[in-house]
Amino acid sequence: MLDYILIVVGFVVLIFGANFLVDGAVGVARRFNVPNLVIGLTIVAFGTSAPELVVNLVAAFDPSTTDLALTNIIGSNTINTFVILGAAALVFPIKSQIESRKFDIPMSLAAPIAVLLLAWLFDNEVSRIDRIILLIIFSFFMYVTVKRTIKRKDRQEEQEEAEGEPNKVWLSILFIVGGLAMLVIGGQLIVNSATSIAESLGISQAIIGLTIVALGTSLPELATSVVAATKKNSDIALGNVIGSNIFNVFFVLGISALVRPLPAYPNMMIDLVMVALGSLLVLIFVWTNKKHEIKRWQGFLLLCIYAVYLYWIISNTI
Protein backbone atom coordinates (compact mmCIF):
# COMPACT_ATOMS: atom_id res chain seq x y z
CA MET A 1 0.00 0.00 0.00
CA LEU A 2 2.87 2.36 0.81
CA ASP A 3 4.24 2.03 -2.72
CA TYR A 4 0.87 3.06 -4.22
CA ILE A 5 0.74 6.10 -1.94
CA LEU A 6 4.32 7.04 -2.78
CA ILE A 7 3.73 6.80 -6.54
CA VAL A 8 0.74 9.16 -6.23
CA VAL A 9 2.83 11.52 -4.09
CA GLY A 10 5.58 11.29 -6.72
CA PHE A 11 3.19 12.33 -9.51
CA VAL A 12 1.90 15.28 -7.46
CA VAL A 13 5.43 16.44 -6.64
CA LEU A 14 6.47 15.96 -10.28
CA ILE A 15 3.61 18.03 -11.71
CA PHE A 16 4.00 20.84 -9.18
CA GLY A 17 7.74 20.82 -9.79
CA ALA A 18 7.23 21.18 -13.54
CA ASN A 19 4.84 24.10 -12.98
CA PHE A 20 7.27 25.86 -10.64
CA LEU A 21 10.13 25.33 -13.08
CA VAL A 22 8.16 26.78 -16.00
CA ASP A 23 6.90 29.75 -13.95
CA GLY A 24 10.39 30.53 -12.72
CA ALA A 25 12.03 30.18 -16.12
CA VAL A 26 9.37 32.32 -17.81
CA GLY A 27 9.80 34.96 -15.10
CA VAL A 28 13.56 35.16 -15.62
CA ALA A 29 13.16 35.18 -19.41
CA ARG A 30 10.69 38.06 -19.33
CA ARG A 31 12.85 40.05 -16.96
CA PHE A 32 15.61 39.88 -19.58
CA ASN A 33 13.20 40.60 -22.46
CA VAL A 34 13.40 37.17 -24.07
CA PRO A 35 10.72 37.03 -26.84
CA ASN A 36 7.52 35.10 -26.18
CA LEU A 37 8.32 32.92 -29.19
CA VAL A 38 11.53 31.66 -27.60
CA ILE A 39 9.79 31.13 -24.26
CA GLY A 40 7.01 29.09 -25.83
CA LEU A 41 9.22 26.90 -27.98
CA THR A 42 11.84 26.16 -25.31
CA ILE A 43 10.80 26.71 -21.68
CA VAL A 44 7.13 25.81 -21.94
CA ALA A 45 7.83 22.90 -24.30
CA PHE A 46 10.42 21.58 -21.86
CA GLY A 47 8.06 22.05 -18.94
CA THR A 48 5.25 19.97 -20.45
CA SER A 49 7.67 17.09 -21.09
CA ALA A 50 9.65 17.53 -17.87
CA PRO A 51 7.81 14.69 -16.06
CA GLU A 52 8.66 12.23 -18.84
CA LEU A 53 12.23 13.51 -19.05
CA VAL A 54 12.95 13.22 -15.32
CA VAL A 55 11.36 9.77 -14.99
CA ASN A 56 13.36 8.61 -18.01
CA LEU A 57 16.67 9.94 -16.71
CA VAL A 58 16.15 8.38 -13.29
CA ALA A 59 15.25 5.06 -14.93
CA ALA A 60 18.15 5.22 -17.40
CA PHE A 61 20.76 5.71 -14.67
CA ASP A 62 19.73 2.39 -13.09
CA PRO A 63 20.39 -0.61 -15.39
CA SER A 64 17.61 -2.57 -13.67
CA THR A 65 14.91 -0.04 -14.58
CA THR A 66 15.73 0.84 -18.21
CA ASP A 67 12.44 -0.75 -19.37
CA LEU A 68 10.65 2.20 -17.75
CA ALA A 69 12.58 4.68 -19.89
CA LEU A 70 11.18 3.32 -23.16
CA THR A 71 7.71 2.31 -21.97
CA ASN A 72 7.14 5.64 -20.24
CA ILE A 73 7.56 7.50 -23.55
CA ILE A 74 5.68 4.97 -25.68
CA GLY A 75 2.88 4.73 -23.12
CA SER A 76 2.67 8.51 -22.69
CA ASN A 77 2.35 9.07 -26.44
CA THR A 78 -0.32 6.38 -26.70
CA ILE A 79 -2.31 7.95 -23.87
CA ASN A 80 -1.78 11.45 -25.27
CA THR A 81 -3.33 10.52 -28.62
CA PHE A 82 -6.06 8.04 -27.73
CA VAL A 83 -7.12 9.19 -24.25
CA ILE A 84 -6.32 12.91 -24.07
CA LEU A 85 -7.31 13.83 -27.63
CA GLY A 86 -10.28 11.49 -27.38
CA ALA A 87 -11.49 13.07 -24.14
CA ALA A 88 -10.88 16.61 -25.43
CA ALA A 89 -12.80 15.88 -28.66
CA LEU A 90 -15.77 14.63 -26.63
CA VAL A 91 -15.84 18.00 -24.85
CA PHE A 92 -15.59 20.04 -28.07
CA PRO A 93 -14.57 19.10 -31.65
CA ILE A 94 -10.84 19.70 -32.12
CA LYS A 95 -9.93 21.95 -35.04
CA SER A 96 -6.57 21.77 -36.77
CA GLN A 97 -4.40 24.40 -38.42
CA ILE A 98 -2.89 23.91 -41.84
CA GLU A 99 0.63 23.77 -40.35
CA SER A 100 -0.36 20.92 -38.06
CA ARG A 101 -1.92 18.92 -40.89
CA LYS A 102 1.07 19.35 -43.20
CA PHE A 103 3.97 19.10 -40.76
CA ASP A 104 3.30 18.48 -37.04
CA ILE A 105 0.97 15.47 -37.27
CA PRO A 106 3.13 13.76 -39.96
CA MET A 107 6.15 14.35 -37.67
CA SER A 108 4.30 12.68 -34.78
CA LEU A 109 3.56 9.75 -37.11
CA ALA A 110 7.24 9.56 -38.11
CA ALA A 111 8.37 9.46 -34.45
CA PRO A 112 7.30 5.87 -33.55
CA ILE A 113 8.35 4.66 -37.00
CA ALA A 114 11.82 6.12 -36.41
CA VAL A 115 12.12 4.36 -33.03
CA LEU A 116 10.91 1.11 -34.59
CA LEU A 117 13.51 1.30 -37.35
CA LEU A 118 16.36 2.37 -35.09
CA ALA A 119 15.71 0.15 -32.09
CA TRP A 120 13.74 -2.89 -33.11
CA LEU A 121 14.94 -3.63 -36.64
CA PHE A 122 18.65 -2.82 -36.31
CA ASP A 123 20.29 -3.46 -32.94
CA ASN A 124 17.33 -4.20 -30.63
CA GLU A 125 17.99 -1.08 -28.54
CA VAL A 126 18.02 2.70 -28.66
CA SER A 127 21.79 3.06 -28.84
CA ARG A 128 24.08 6.03 -28.45
CA ILE A 129 24.24 6.33 -32.24
CA ASP A 130 20.45 6.37 -32.38
CA ARG A 131 20.39 9.24 -29.89
CA ILE A 132 22.31 11.41 -32.36
CA ILE A 133 19.77 10.69 -35.09
CA LEU A 134 16.84 11.43 -32.77
CA LEU A 135 18.35 14.71 -31.56
CA ILE A 136 19.19 15.79 -35.12
CA ILE A 137 15.57 15.22 -36.15
CA PHE A 138 14.44 17.16 -33.07
CA SER A 139 16.74 20.05 -34.03
CA PHE A 140 15.22 20.03 -37.53
CA PHE A 141 11.72 20.12 -36.02
CA MET A 142 12.64 23.09 -33.82
CA TYR A 143 14.23 24.92 -36.76
CA VAL A 144 11.14 24.49 -38.93
CA THR A 145 8.85 25.46 -36.04
CA VAL A 146 10.79 28.65 -35.29
CA LYS A 147 10.96 29.60 -38.95
CA ARG A 148 7.25 28.92 -39.41
CA THR A 149 6.26 30.90 -36.33
CA ILE A 150 8.33 33.93 -37.33
CA LYS A 151 6.44 34.10 -40.61
CA ARG A 152 3.04 34.23 -38.95
CA LYS A 153 1.25 37.47 -39.66
CA ASP A 154 0.00 37.86 -36.12
CA ARG A 155 3.42 37.43 -34.52
CA GLN A 156 3.75 41.12 -33.68
CA GLU A 157 0.30 41.20 -32.10
CA GLU A 158 1.03 38.11 -30.01
CA GLN A 159 4.25 39.55 -28.65
CA GLU A 160 2.62 42.86 -27.81
CA GLU A 161 -0.21 41.21 -25.89
CA ALA A 162 -0.27 42.19 -22.22
CA GLU A 163 1.61 39.68 -20.10
CA GLY A 164 1.28 41.17 -16.64
CA GLU A 165 4.14 42.09 -14.36
CA PRO A 166 6.76 39.29 -14.21
CA ASN A 167 7.97 37.94 -10.87
CA LYS A 168 11.07 39.35 -9.21
CA VAL A 169 14.29 37.66 -10.34
CA TRP A 170 15.05 36.17 -6.91
CA LEU A 171 11.56 34.68 -6.71
CA SER A 172 11.83 33.24 -10.22
CA ILE A 173 15.20 31.68 -9.36
CA LEU A 174 13.66 30.22 -6.20
CA PHE A 175 10.90 28.69 -8.34
CA ILE A 176 13.51 27.21 -10.70
CA VAL A 177 15.60 25.67 -7.92
CA GLY A 178 12.55 24.41 -6.05
CA GLY A 179 10.98 23.06 -9.24
CA LEU A 180 14.13 21.16 -10.20
CA ALA A 181 14.38 19.68 -6.70
CA MET A 182 10.76 18.57 -6.82
CA LEU A 183 11.25 17.02 -10.25
CA VAL A 184 14.20 14.96 -9.03
CA ILE A 185 12.38 13.85 -5.85
CA GLY A 186 9.15 13.07 -7.69
CA GLY A 187 10.92 11.14 -10.44
CA GLN A 188 12.83 9.04 -7.91
CA LEU A 189 9.66 8.26 -5.96
CA ILE A 190 7.81 7.18 -9.12
CA VAL A 191 10.56 4.92 -10.48
CA ASN A 192 11.28 3.27 -7.12
CA SER A 193 7.59 2.76 -6.30
CA ALA A 194 6.71 1.49 -9.79
CA THR A 195 9.58 -0.99 -9.67
CA SER A 196 8.50 -2.22 -6.24
CA ILE A 197 4.86 -2.61 -7.37
CA ALA A 198 5.92 -4.55 -10.46
CA GLU A 199 8.06 -6.91 -8.40
CA SER A 200 5.38 -7.51 -5.74
CA LEU A 201 2.69 -8.28 -8.36
CA GLY A 202 4.93 -10.25 -10.66
CA ILE A 203 4.21 -7.76 -13.44
CA SER A 204 6.94 -6.57 -15.77
CA GLN A 205 8.29 -3.03 -15.55
CA ALA A 206 7.21 -2.60 -19.17
CA ILE A 207 3.52 -2.97 -18.25
CA ILE A 208 3.86 -0.56 -15.30
CA GLY A 209 5.62 1.95 -17.56
CA LEU A 210 3.02 1.68 -20.32
CA THR A 211 0.10 2.25 -17.95
CA ILE A 212 0.61 3.75 -14.48
CA VAL A 213 3.80 5.73 -15.07
CA ALA A 214 2.74 6.85 -18.56
CA LEU A 215 -0.63 8.07 -17.32
CA GLY A 216 0.94 9.97 -14.44
CA THR A 217 3.49 11.75 -16.60
CA SER A 218 0.73 12.65 -19.10
CA LEU A 219 -1.38 14.47 -16.49
CA PRO A 220 -0.10 17.96 -17.48
CA GLU A 221 -1.10 17.35 -21.11
CA LEU A 222 -4.46 15.94 -20.02
CA ALA A 223 -5.28 18.98 -17.89
CA THR A 224 -4.11 21.44 -20.55
CA SER A 225 -6.00 19.82 -23.43
CA VAL A 226 -9.30 19.30 -21.60
CA VAL A 227 -9.27 22.87 -20.24
CA ALA A 228 -8.44 24.19 -23.72
CA ALA A 229 -11.33 22.20 -25.18
CA THR A 230 -13.80 23.50 -22.58
CA LYS A 231 -12.76 27.04 -23.50
CA LYS A 232 -13.23 26.15 -27.19
CA ASN A 233 -9.51 26.66 -27.87
CA SER A 234 -9.42 23.21 -29.43
CA ASP A 235 -6.45 23.90 -31.70
CA ILE A 236 -4.38 24.39 -28.54
CA ALA A 237 -5.48 20.95 -27.34
CA LEU A 238 -4.26 19.39 -30.59
CA GLY A 239 -1.00 21.33 -30.65
CA ASN A 240 -0.28 20.45 -27.01
CA VAL A 241 -0.65 16.70 -27.62
CA ILE A 242 1.11 16.51 -30.99
CA GLY A 243 3.96 18.74 -29.79
CA SER A 244 4.38 16.65 -26.66
CA ASN A 245 4.51 13.42 -28.69
CA ILE A 246 7.25 14.82 -30.93
CA PHE A 247 9.19 16.26 -28.00
CA ASN A 248 8.96 12.99 -26.04
CA VAL A 249 10.40 10.78 -28.76
CA PHE A 250 13.01 12.93 -30.45
CA PHE A 251 14.22 14.91 -27.41
CA VAL A 252 13.46 12.90 -24.26
CA LEU A 253 14.47 9.53 -25.71
CA GLY A 254 17.50 11.12 -27.34
CA ILE A 255 18.64 12.63 -24.03
CA SER A 256 17.88 9.39 -22.15
CA ALA A 257 20.08 7.41 -24.51
CA LEU A 258 22.96 9.73 -23.60
CA VAL A 259 23.01 7.99 -20.21
CA ARG A 260 23.00 4.41 -21.49
CA PRO A 261 21.53 2.41 -24.40
CA LEU A 262 17.86 1.55 -23.86
CA PRO A 263 17.17 -2.12 -24.73
CA ALA A 264 13.97 -3.15 -26.49
CA TYR A 265 11.37 -5.05 -24.47
CA PRO A 266 8.81 -7.75 -25.40
CA ASN A 267 5.81 -6.46 -27.41
CA MET A 268 7.63 -3.19 -28.11
CA MET A 269 6.76 -3.44 -31.82
CA ILE A 270 3.03 -3.73 -31.05
CA ASP A 271 3.17 -0.74 -28.69
CA LEU A 272 4.97 1.38 -31.29
CA VAL A 273 2.43 0.34 -33.95
CA MET A 274 -0.30 1.58 -31.59
CA VAL A 275 1.42 4.97 -31.27
CA ALA A 276 1.73 5.18 -35.06
CA LEU A 277 -1.91 4.13 -35.49
CA GLY A 278 -3.04 6.96 -33.22
CA SER A 279 -1.18 9.59 -35.24
CA LEU A 280 -2.38 8.05 -38.51
CA LEU A 281 -6.01 8.16 -37.36
CA VAL A 282 -5.65 11.80 -36.29
CA LEU A 283 -4.15 12.63 -39.69
CA ILE A 284 -7.04 10.88 -41.47
CA PHE A 285 -9.63 12.58 -39.25
CA VAL A 286 -8.39 16.13 -39.90
CA TRP A 287 -8.06 15.64 -43.67
CA THR A 288 -11.39 13.92 -44.35
CA ASN A 289 -13.90 16.64 -43.42
CA LYS A 290 -14.38 20.22 -44.57
CA LYS A 291 -13.80 21.69 -41.11
CA HIS A 292 -10.52 19.76 -40.69
CA GLU A 293 -11.42 18.73 -37.14
CA ILE A 294 -11.59 15.70 -34.89
CA LYS A 295 -15.31 15.20 -34.32
CA ARG A 296 -16.93 13.93 -31.13
CA TRP A 297 -17.63 10.46 -32.53
CA GLN A 298 -14.01 10.21 -33.63
CA GLY A 299 -12.88 11.14 -30.12
CA PHE A 300 -15.12 8.38 -28.78
CA LEU A 301 -13.57 5.98 -31.29
CA LEU A 302 -10.07 6.86 -30.05
CA LEU A 303 -11.12 6.12 -26.46
CA CYS A 304 -12.69 2.79 -27.48
CA ILE A 305 -9.54 1.70 -29.33
CA TYR A 306 -7.43 2.49 -26.28
CA ALA A 307 -9.85 0.55 -24.06
CA VAL A 308 -9.41 -2.54 -26.28
CA TYR A 309 -5.62 -2.07 -26.26
CA LEU A 310 -5.58 -1.71 -22.46
CA TYR A 311 -7.68 -4.87 -22.12
CA TRP A 312 -5.17 -6.68 -24.32
CA ILE A 313 -2.27 -5.48 -22.15
CA ILE A 314 -3.96 -6.57 -18.93
CA SER A 315 -5.13 -9.94 -20.30
CA ASN A 316 -1.59 -10.73 -21.44
CA THR A 317 -0.21 -10.13 -17.93
CA ILE A 318 -2.57 -12.55 -16.19
C-alpha positions as a printed Julia matrix, in Angstrom:
318×3 Matrix{Float64}:
   0.0     0.0     0.0
   2.87    2.36    0.81
   4.24    2.03   -2.72
   0.87    3.06   -4.22
   0.74    6.1    -1.94
   4.32    7.04   -2.78
   3.73    6.8    -6.54
   0.74    9.16   -6.23
   2.83   11.52   -4.09
   5.58   11.29   -6.72
   3.19   12.33   -9.51
   1.9    15.28   -7.46
   5.43   16.44   -6.64
   6.47   15.96  -10.28
   3.61   18.03  -11.71
   4.0    20.84   -9.18
   7.74   20.82   -9.79
   7.23   21.18  -13.54
   4.84   24.1   -12.98
   7.27   25.86  -10.64
  10.13   25.33  -13.08
   8.16   26.78  -16.0
   6.9    29.75  -13.95
  10.39   30.53  -12.72
  12.03   30.18  -16.12
   9.37   32.32  -17.81
   9.8    34.96  -15.1
  13.56   35.16  -15.62
  13.16   35.18  -19.41
  10.69   38.06  -19.33
  12.85   40.05  -16.96
  15.61   39.88  -19.58
  13.2    40.6   -22.46
  13.4    37.17  -24.07
  10.72   37.03  -26.84
   7.52   35.1   -26.18
   8.32   32.92  -29.19
  11.53   31.66  -27.6
   9.79   31.13  -24.26
   7.01   29.09  -25.83
   9.22   26.9   -27.98
  11.84   26.16  -25.31
  10.8    26.71  -21.68
   7.13   25.81  -21.94
   7.83   22.9   -24.3
  10.42   21.58  -21.86
   8.06   22.05  -18.94
   5.25   19.97  -20.45
   7.67   17.09  -21.09
   9.65   17.53  -17.87
   7.81   14.69  -16.06
   8.66   12.23  -18.84
  12.23   13.51  -19.05
  12.95   13.22  -15.32
  11.36    9.77  -14.99
  13.36    8.61  -18.01
  16.67    9.94  -16.71
  16.15    8.38  -13.29
  15.25    5.06  -14.93
  18.15    5.22  -17.4
  20.76    5.71  -14.67
  19.73    2.39  -13.09
  20.39   -0.61  -15.39
  17.61   -2.57  -13.67
  14.91   -0.04  -14.58
  15.73    0.84  -18.21
  12.44   -0.75  -19.37
  10.65    2.2   -17.75
  12.58    4.68  -19.89
  11.18    3.32  -23.16
   7.71    2.31  -21.97
   7.14    5.64  -20.24
   7.56    7.5   -23.55
   5.68    4.97  -25.68
   2.88    4.73  -23.12
   2.67    8.51  -22.69
   2.35    9.07  -26.44
  -0.32    6.38  -26.7
  -2.31    7.95  -23.87
  -1.78   11.45  -25.27
  -3.33   10.52  -28.62
  -6.06    8.04  -27.73
  -7.12    9.19  -24.25
  -6.32   12.91  -24.07
  -7.31   13.83  -27.63
 -10.28   11.49  -27.38
 -11.49   13.07  -24.14
 -10.88   16.61  -25.43
 -12.8    15.88  -28.66
 -15.77   14.63  -26.63
 -15.84   18.0   -24.85
 -15.59   20.04  -28.07
 -14.57   19.1   -31.65
 -10.84   19.7   -32.12
  -9.93   21.95  -35.04
  -6.57   21.77  -36.77
  -4.4    24.4   -38.42
  -2.89   23.91  -41.84
   0.63   23.77  -40.35
  -0.36   20.92  -38.06
  -1.92   18.92  -40.89
   1.07   19.35  -43.2
   3.97   19.1   -40.76
   3.3    18.48  -37.04
   0.97   15.47  -37.27
   3.13   13.76  -39.96
   6.15   14.35  -37.67
   4.3    12.68  -34.78
   3.56    9.75  -37.11
   7.24    9.56  -38.11
   8.37    9.46  -34.45
   7.3     5.87  -33.55
   8.35    4.66  -37.0
  11.82    6.12  -36.41
  12.12    4.36  -33.03
  10.91    1.11  -34.59
  13.51    1.3   -37.35
  16.36    2.37  -35.09
  15.71    0.15  -32.09
  13.74   -2.89  -33.11
  14.94   -3.63  -36.64
  18.65   -2.82  -36.31
  20.29   -3.46  -32.94
  17.33   -4.2   -30.63
  17.99   -1.08  -28.54
  18.02    2.7   -28.66
  21.79    3.06  -28.84
  24.08    6.03  -28.45
  24.24    6.33  -32.24
  20.45    6.37  -32.38
  20.39    9.24  -29.89
  22.31   11.41  -32.36
  19.77   10.69  -35.09
  16.84   11.43  -32.77
  18.35   14.71  -31.56
  19.19   15.79  -35.12
  15.57   15.22  -36.15
  14.44   17.16  -33.07
  16.74   20.05  -34.03
  15.22   20.03  -37.53
  11.72   20.12  -36.02
  12.64   23.09  -33.82
  14.23   24.92  -36.76
  11.14   24.49  -38.93
   8.85   25.46  -36.04
  10.79   28.65  -35.29
  10.96   29.6   -38.95
   7.25   28.92  -39.41
   6.26   30.9   -36.33
   8.33   33.93  -37.33
   6.44   34.1   -40.61
   3.04   34.23  -38.95
   1.25   37.47  -39.66
   0.0    37.86  -36.12
   3.42   37.43  -34.52
   3.75   41.12  -33.68
   0.3    41.2   -32.1
   1.03   38.11  -30.01
   4.25   39.55  -28.65
   2.62   42.86  -27.81
  -0.21   41.21  -25.89
  -0.27   42.19  -22.22
   1.61   39.68  -20.1
   1.28   41.17  -16.64
   4.14   42.09  -14.36
   6.76   39.29  -14.21
   7.97   37.94  -10.87
  11.07   39.35   -9.21
  14.29   37.66  -10.34
  15.05   36.17   -6.91
  11.56   34.68   -6.71
  11.83   33.24  -10.22
  15.2    31.68   -9.36
  13.66   30.22   -6.2
  10.9    28.69   -8.34
  13.51   27.21  -10.7
  15.6    25.67   -7.92
  12.55   24.41   -6.05
  10.98   23.06   -9.24
  14.13   21.16  -10.2
  14.38   19.68   -6.7
  10.76   18.57   -6.82
  11.25   17.02  -10.25
  14.2    14.96   -9.03
  12.38   13.85   -5.85
   9.15   13.07   -7.69
  10.92   11.14  -10.44
  12.83    9.04   -7.91
   9.66    8.26   -5.96
   7.81    7.18   -9.12
  10.56    4.92  -10.48
  11.28    3.27   -7.12
   7.59    2.76   -6.3
   6.71    1.49   -9.79
   9.58   -0.99   -9.67
   8.5    -2.22   -6.24
   4.86   -2.61   -7.37
   5.92   -4.55  -10.46
   8.06   -6.91   -8.4
   5.38   -7.51   -5.74
   2.69   -8.28   -8.36
   4.93  -10.25  -10.66
   4.21   -7.76  -13.44
   6.94   -6.57  -15.77
   8.29   -3.03  -15.55
   7.21   -2.6   -19.17
   3.52   -2.97  -18.25
   3.86   -0.56  -15.3
   5.62    1.95  -17.56
   3.02    1.68  -20.32
   0.1     2.25  -17.95
   0.61    3.75  -14.48
   3.8     5.73  -15.07
   2.74    6.85  -18.56
  -0.63    8.07  -17.32
   0.94    9.97  -14.44
   3.49   11.75  -16.6
   0.73   12.65  -19.1
  -1.38   14.47  -16.49
  -0.1    17.96  -17.48
  -1.1    17.35  -21.11
  -4.46   15.94  -20.02
  -5.28   18.98  -17.89
  -4.11   21.44  -20.55
  -6.0    19.82  -23.43
  -9.3    19.3   -21.6
  -9.27   22.87  -20.24
  -8.44   24.19  -23.72
 -11.33   22.2   -25.18
 -13.8    23.5   -22.58
 -12.76   27.04  -23.5
 -13.23   26.15  -27.19
  -9.51   26.66  -27.87
  -9.42   23.21  -29.43
  -6.45   23.9   -31.7
  -4.38   24.39  -28.54
  -5.48   20.95  -27.34
  -4.26   19.39  -30.59
  -1.0    21.33  -30.65
  -0.28   20.45  -27.01
  -0.65   16.7   -27.62
   1.11   16.51  -30.99
   3.96   18.74  -29.79
   4.38   16.65  -26.66
   4.51   13.42  -28.69
   7.25   14.82  -30.93
   9.19   16.26  -28.0
   8.96   12.99  -26.04
  10.4    10.78  -28.76
  13.01   12.93  -30.45
  14.22   14.91  -27.41
  13.46   12.9   -24.26
  14.47    9.53  -25.71
  17.5    11.12  -27.34
  18.64   12.63  -24.03
  17.88    9.39  -22.15
  20.08    7.41  -24.51
  22.96    9.73  -23.6
  23.01    7.99  -20.21
  23.0     4.41  -21.49
  21.53    2.41  -24.4
  17.86    1.55  -23.86
  17.17   -2.12  -24.73
  13.97   -3.15  -26.49
  11.37   -5.05  -24.47
   8.81   -7.75  -25.4
   5.81   -6.46  -27.41
   7.63   -3.19  -28.11
   6.76   -3.44  -31.82
   3.03   -3.73  -31.05
   3.17   -0.74  -28.69
   4.97    1.38  -31.29
   2.43    0.34  -33.95
  -0.3     1.58  -31.59
   1.42    4.97  -31.27
   1.73    5.18  -35.06
  -1.91    4.13  -35.49
  -3.04    6.96  -33.22
  -1.18    9.59  -35.24
  -2.38    8.05  -38.51
  -6.01    8.16  -37.36
  -5.65   11.8   -36.29
  -4.15   12.63  -39.69
  -7.04   10.88  -41.47
  -9.63   12.58  -39.25
  -8.39   16.13  -39.9
  -8.06   15.64  -43.67
 -11.39   13.92  -44.35
 -13.9    16.64  -43.42
 -14.38   20.22  -44.57
 -13.8    21.69  -41.11
 -10.52   19.76  -40.69
 -11.42   18.73  -37.14
 -11.59   15.7   -34.89
 -15.31   15.2   -34.32
 -16.93   13.93  -31.13
 -17.63   10.46  -32.53
 -14.01   10.21  -33.63
 -12.88   11.14  -30.12
 -15.12    8.38  -28.78
 -13.57    5.98  -31.29
 -10.07    6.86  -30.05
 -11.12    6.12  -26.46
 -12.69    2.79  -27.48
  -9.54    1.7   -29.33
  -7.43    2.49  -26.28
  -9.85    0.55  -24.06
  -9.41   -2.54  -26.28
  -5.62   -2.07  -26.26
  -5.58   -1.71  -22.46
  -7.68   -4.87  -22.12
  -5.17   -6.68  -24.32
  -2.27   -5.48  -22.15
  -3.96   -6.57  -18.93
  -5.13   -9.94  -20.3
  -1.59  -10.73  -21.44
  -0.21  -10.13  -17.93
  -2.57  -12.55  -16.19
